[in-house]
Amino acid sequence: MTIQLKTCRELCATLLLVVFVSFAAVQAQTYSNPVIPGDRPDPSVIRVGDTYWATTTSGMWEPAFSLFRSRDLVNWDVSGAVLQTPPAWTIGDFWAPEITSFGGRFYVYYTARRGDDRLCVAVATAALPSGPYTDHGHLVCQPFGSIDAVAVTDDQTGARYLVWKEDGNDRCPNAEYPNRKCEPTRNLAQRLSADGLKLVGEEVELIRNDPNSWEGHVVEGAFILRRGEWFYLFYSGSRCCGRNCDYALGVARSKNLLGPYEKNPANPILKKDDNWQCPGHGSIVTDAQGRDFLLYHAYRNSKTGFFIGREALLAEVSWGSDRWPRINAGRASSPDRASKDLFFDAFDGPNLNPIWQWPAFRRPYMKIESDGWLVLSPQRDHEDDELGGVVAQPVTTARFIATTLVDTSLLKRSSVAGISVYQYHGRAVGISIGGRGTISTYVRDDEKHRPSPCESGINASRIYLRMTVRDGSEFRFAFSLDGQNWKNCGDEIRFDKIEGARIALAAGGDRGGAAKFDWLRVAPL
């Protein structure tokens, strides 16, 4: 009887495992995009056992390079970040992280800008994919800039290489240098030291851009995958970002890691379709069933796509009889993910939810009190205006209502606290309450700062602020003393310049002034 019971338990456990694996497989086949919504460009992904880990570009936000965790490649949670504070050698532009494992350790090769304004490739390491990570500084900082690094092992020789882009397209003509000539954009490889922290030997060119093709002046975001006798170099070409983007994904192959590489005559293999535009810069992971999936970014192909930013999408990679890869027949799946309640944070601590970030090098003072209030104030060097201290998170839709409750008891006479849609310090739209009881809306358009008072003499220790956003360009603001009866604050504001938007809570003004926020709710409109 004991033996039978043990066998039954083992059988049940096995069946549960099969069900779990089958469920995960079905999930990966029936997903809808985006799988990581909001502005999450340049995604990189690996599988560690039965868990997937991903990280994305953070730009001018910290903590740099958010870490995401998933069991099925479809449902992701923010679990931390690679760099909790910017390394001392950096001044910004935290781009293109690539997470990988080697020799029992985890490596994130990333791009950041050095004090002399050069873009550099650097590396941080950890014993676990979740961190904590130790930064080891930069490996290469070429005169044109070094960017988009990925580590790859040559399983023919056992040697490990760093592959990256020499940023020649950064030398193309612009408004400041209209007569400058574009330099070639090259993807290079160079051997890594045994510990993965230094480059040794000589660099080798793998591919360069063809300015007369779809690539234009750019080939970047390389990812190399071995399948059979071929090394496949996936790369992105043309303009990555903004309203004039025309990014797409191509592939080249070689029987040797260091080339020569032959570009696919069918390139680009992933390009704009009815739902998504400017797809590219991704990495490929193999699931437990041996299927390959590409995690990459794209903008929604709509007028609101740029407001949300470059979101992370998933696509299965198949292999044709000609031994060239195919990705969803060149198309992404429909953008139909929705949430009944997009986000709610009651600040019930003791730590801030890792989805929150703040502008790089402008970390505010933050504390969650025992009664569930977030205390927020700017550091002394940034007390200049209503956006002196900011915590924010990416928007995931262009139509929403964001509401918060503010305790005004800590505000000084010239202090302000509020809520906004925020791209950077010079571009935001929001509403604030001042220490003198004045409620205002504002538009920040670089050098233009347009505050508009709508109510004065408010004498309340707590006030509700509400922001309604339609299509990423129409903003209405309101306030309430009880959360039930609302009064509009000014007329609708139309502003369509924000890209990669965040929802931000903010405090600023007088030295020593602080704001207290009880919660933030973001609901669909």
Solvent accessible surface area in square Angstrom, and as a share of the most:
residue,aa,sasa,rsa
1,M,184,0.82
2,T,107,0.62
3,I,139,0.71
4,Q,126,0.56
5,L,87,0.43
6,K,126,0.53
7,T,76,0.44
8,C,65,0.39
9,R,159,0.58
10,E,95,0.42
11,L,102,0.51
12,C,62,0.37
13,A,60,0.46
14,T,72,0.42
15,L,97,0.48
16,L,128,0.64
17,L,112,0.56
18,V,80,0.46
19,V,95,0.55
20,F,79,0.33
21,V,52,0.30
22,S,53,0.34
23,F,116,0.48
24,A,21,0.16
25,A,18,0.14
26,V,78,0.45
27,Q,42,0.19
28,A,4,0.03
29,Q,116,0.52
30,T,94,0.55
31,Y,35,0.13
32,S,31,0.20
33,N,0,0.00
34,P,1,0.01
35,V,3,0.02
36,I,7,0.04
37,P,52,0.33
38,G,0,0.00
39,D,24,0.12
40,R,13,0.05
41,P,4,0.03
42,D,13,0.07
43,P,0,0.00
44,S,1,0.01
45,V,5,0.03
46,I,25,0.13
47,R,95,0.35
48,V,51,0.29
49,G,58,0.56
50,D,79,0.41
51,T,20,0.12
52,Y,14,0.05
53,W,16,0.06
54,A,0,0.00
55,T,0,0.00
56,T,2,0.01
57,T,13,0.07
58,S,8,0.05
59,G,13,0.13
60,M,88,0.39
61,W,18,0.06
62,E,5,0.02
63,P,17,0.11
64,A,1,0.01
65,F,0,0.00
66,S,5,0.03
67,L,0,0.00
68,F,4,0.02
69,R,115,0.42
70,S,4,0.03
71,R,117,0.43
72,D,16,0.09
73,L,1,0.01
74,V,9,0.05
75,N,72,0.37
76,W,31,0.11
77,D,100,0.52
78,V,29,0.17
79,S,38,0.24
80,G,18,0.17
81,A,12,0.09
82,V,3,0.02
83,L,9,0.04
84,Q,105,0.47
85,T,84,0.49
86,P,27,0.17
87,P,17,0.11
88,A,115,0.89
89,W,51,0.18
90,T,7,0.04
91,I,80,0.41
92,G,2,0.02
93,D,26,0.14
94,F,0,0.00
95,W,75,0.26
96,A,1,0.01
97,P,0,0.00
98,E,7,0.03
99,I,5,0.03
100,T,22,0.13
101,S,58,0.37
102,F,76,0.32
103,G,76,0.73
104,G,68,0.65
105,R,100,0.36
106,F,20,0.08
107,Y,14,0.05
108,V,0,0.00
109,Y,1,0.00
110,Y,0,0.00
111,T,0,0.00
112,A,0,0.00
113,R,50,0.18
114,R,58,0.21
115,G,56,0.53
116,D,81,0.42
117,D,87,0.45
118,R,85,0.31
119,L,9,0.04
120,C,0,0.00
121,V,0,0.00
122,A,0,0.00
123,V,0,0.00
124,A,0,0.00
125,T,5,0.03
126,A,2,0.02
127,A,63,0.49
128,L,108,0.54
129,P,12,0.08
130,S,54,0.35
131,G,9,0.09
132,P,131,0.82
133,Y,25,0.09
134,T,79,0.46
135,D,42,0.22
136,H,79,0.35
137,G,15,0.15
138,H,75,0.33
139,L,29,0.14
140,V,23,0.13
141,C,20,0.12
142,Q,20,0.09
143,P,97,0.61
144,F,59,0.25
145,G,3,0.03
146,S,0,0.00
147,I,16,0.08
148,D,9,0.05
149,A,0,0.00
150,V,6,0.04
151,A,11,0.08
152,V,18,0.10
153,T,47,0.28
154,D,11,0.06
155,D,93,0.48
156,Q,93,0.41
157,T,102,0.59
158,G,51,0.49
159,A,4,0.03
160,R,23,0.08
161,Y,27,0.10
162,L,0,0.00
163,V,0,0.00
164,W,1,0.00
165,K,3,0.01
166,E,21,0.09
167,D,9,0.05
168,G,0,0.00
169,N,37,0.19
170,D,82,0.42
171,R,87,0.32
172,C,22,0.13
173,P,69,0.43
174,N,71,0.37
175,A,107,0.83
176,E,129,0.58
177,Y,105,0.40
178,P,88,0.55
179,N,146,0.75
180,R,52,0.19
181,K,168,0.71
182,C,27,0.16
183,E,62,0.28
184,P,59,0.37
185,T,0,0.00
186,R,54,0.20
187,N,1,0.00
188,L,0,0.00
189,A,0,0.00
190,Q,25,0.11
191,R,116,0.42
192,L,7,0.03
193,S,25,0.16
194,A,103,0.79
195,D,70,0.36
196,G,3,0.03
197,L,41,0.20
198,K,129,0.55
199,L,35,0.17
200,V,66,0.38
201,G,61,0.59
202,E,148,0.66
203,E,73,0.33
204,V,55,0.32
205,E,65,0.29
206,L,13,0.07
207,I,10,0.05
208,R,106,0.39
209,N,13,0.07
210,D,59,0.31
211,P,76,0.48
212,N,145,0.74
213,S,45,0.29
214,W,68,0.24
215,E,2,0.01
216,G,20,0.19
217,H,82,0.36
218,V,14,0.08
219,V,0,0.00
220,E,16,0.07
221,G,4,0.04
222,A,4,0.03
223,F,29,0.12
224,I,11,0.06
225,L,24,0.12
226,R,68,0.25
227,R,74,0.27
228,G,68,0.65
229,E,72,0.32
230,W,40,0.14
231,F,1,0.00
232,Y,4,0.01
233,L,0,0.00
234,F,3,0.01
235,Y,0,0.00
236,S,0,0.00
237,G,0,0.00
238,S,12,0.08
239,R,138,0.50
240,C,40,0.24
241,C,55,0.33
242,G,17,0.17
243,R,119,0.44
244,N,117,0.60
245,C,17,0.10
246,D,66,0.34
247,Y,5,0.02
248,A,6,0.05
249,L,2,0.01
250,G,0,0.00
251,V,0,0.00
252,A,0,0.00
253,R,29,0.11
254,S,3,0.02
255,K,95,0.40
256,N,77,0.39
257,L,1,0.01
258,L,59,0.29
259,G,14,0.13
260,P,123,0.77
261,Y,28,0.11
262,E,86,0.39
263,K,66,0.28
264,N,9,0.05
265,P,117,0.73
266,A,72,0.56
267,N,23,0.12
268,P,27,0.17
269,I,18,0.09
270,L,1,0.00
271,K,113,0.48
272,K,123,0.52
273,D,21,0.11
274,D,131,0.68
275,N,47,0.24
276,W,2,0.01
277,Q,20,0.09
278,C,4,0.02
279,P,4,0.02
280,G,0,0.00
281,H,7,0.03
282,G,3,0.03
283,S,0,0.00
284,I,9,0.04
285,V,9,0.05
286,T,42,0.24
287,D,8,0.04
288,A,73,0.57
289,Q,85,0.38
290,G,49,0.48
291,R,44,0.16
292,D,5,0.02
293,F,0,0.00
294,L,2,0.01
295,L,0,0.00
296,Y,0,0.00
297,H,1,0.00
298,A,0,0.00
299,Y,10,0.04
300,R,38,0.14
301,N,48,0.25
302,S,54,0.35
303,K,161,0.68
304,T,21,0.12
305,G,0,0.00
306,F,17,0.07
307,F,7,0.03
308,I,4,0.02
309,G,2,0.02
310,R,40,0.15
311,E,0,0.00
312,A,0,0.00
313,L,0,0.00
314,L,0,0.00
315,A,0,0.00
316,E,60,0.27
317,V,6,0.03
318,S,60,0.38
319,W,81,0.28
320,G,20,0.19
321,S,125,0.81
322,D,67,0.35
323,R,129,0.47
324,W,18,0.06
325,P,1,0.01
326,R,110,0.40
327,I,1,0.00
328,N,52,0.27
329,A,76,0.59
330,G,15,0.15
331,R,140,0.51
332,A,12,0.10
333,S,36,0.23
334,S,56,0.36
335,P,41,0.26
336,D,94,0.49
337,R,90,0.33
338,A,102,0.79
339,S,50,0.32
340,K,193,0.82
341,D,73,0.38
342,L,46,0.23
343,F,33,0.14
344,F,87,0.36
345,D,16,0.08
346,A,38,0.30
347,F,2,0.01
348,D,122,0.63
349,G,31,0.30
350,P,115,0.72
351,N,122,0.62
352,L,40,0.20
353,N,63,0.33
354,P,64,0.40
355,I,40,0.20
356,W,4,0.01
357,Q,4,0.02
358,W,16,0.06
359,P,15,0.09
360,A,7,0.05
361,F,87,0.36
362,R,50,0.18
363,R,109,0.40
364,P,2,0.01
365,Y,103,0.39
366,M,38,0.17
367,K,109,0.46
368,I,25,0.12
369,E,52,0.23
370,S,129,0.83
371,D,97,0.50
372,G,11,0.10
373,W,14,0.05
374,L,1,0.00
375,V,11,0.06
376,L,0,0.00
377,S,15,0.10
378,P,11,0.07
379,Q,81,0.36
380,R,158,0.58
381,D,126,0.65
382,H,40,0.18
383,E,31,0.14
384,D,93,0.48
385,D,23,0.12
386,E,18,0.08
387,L,1,0.01
388,G,2,0.02
389,G,0,0.00
390,V,3,0.02
391,V,0,0.00
392,A,0,0.00
393,Q,7,0.03
394,P,8,0.05
395,V,2,0.01
396,T,48,0.28
397,T,35,0.20
398,A,6,0.05
399,R,101,0.37
400,F,1,0.00
401,I,50,0.25
402,A,0,0.00
403,T,18,0.11
404,T,0,0.00
405,L,11,0.06
406,V,0,0.00
407,D,11,0.06
408,T,25,0.14
409,S,79,0.51
410,L,74,0.37
411,L,20,0.10
412,K,100,0.42
413,R,161,0.59
414,S,57,0.37
415,S,1,0.01
416,V,32,0.18
417,A,1,0.00
418,G,3,0.03
419,I,0,0.00
420,S,0,0.00
421,V,0,0.00
422,Y,2,0.01
423,Q,44,0.20
424,Y,87,0.33
425,H,44,0.20
426,G,13,0.12
427,R,43,0.16
428,A,0,0.00
429,V,0,0.00
430,G,0,0.00
431,I,0,0.00
432,S,7,0.04
433,I,4,0.02
434,G,12,0.11
435,G,33,0.32
436,R,149,0.54
437,G,6,0.06
438,T,43,0.25
439,I,0,0.00
440,S,18,0.11
441,T,7,0.04
442,Y,4,0.02
443,V,8,0.05
444,R,21,0.08
445,D,15,0.08
446,D,68,0.35
447,E,170,0.76
448,K,128,0.54
449,H,76,0.34
450,R,115,0.42
451,P,74,0.47
452,S,59,0.38
453,P,97,0.61
454,C,41,0.25
455,E,46,0.21
456,S,82,0.53
457,G,63,0.61
458,I,32,0.16
459,N,153,0.78
460,A,32,0.24
461,S,74,0.48
462,R,120,0.44
463,I,1,0.00
464,Y,45,0.17
465,L,0,0.00
466,R,66,0.24
467,M,0,0.00
468,T,18,0.10
469,V,0,0.00
470,R,81,0.30
471,D,37,0.19
472,G,4,0.04
473,S,27,0.18
474,E,36,0.16
475,F,0,0.00
476,R,101,0.37
477,F,5,0.02
478,A,3,0.03
479,F,11,0.05
480,S,3,0.02
481,L,105,0.52
482,D,72,0.37
483,G,21,0.21
484,Q,146,0.65
485,N,109,0.56
486,W,72,0.25
487,K,108,0.46
488,N,99,0.51
489,C,1,0.01
490,G,46,0.44
491,D,124,0.64
492,E,46,0.20
493,I,32,0.16
494,R,174,0.64
495,F,15,0.06
496,D,90,0.47
497,K,92,0.39
498,I,1,0.01
499,E,46,0.21
500,G,11,0.10
501,A,0,0.00
502,R,10,0.04
503,I,5,0.03
504,A,0,0.00
505,L,0,0.00
506,A,1,0.01
507,A,2,0.01
508,G,3,0.03
509,G,15,0.15
510,D,49,0.25
511,R,161,0.59
512,G,56,0.54
513,G,4,0.04
514,A,13,0.10
515,A,0,0.00
516,K,27,0.11
517,F,0,0.00
518,D,32,0.16
519,W,42,0.15
520,L,0,0.00
521,R,99,0.36
522,V,6,0.03
523,A,28,0.22
524,P,62,0.39
525,L,74,0.37
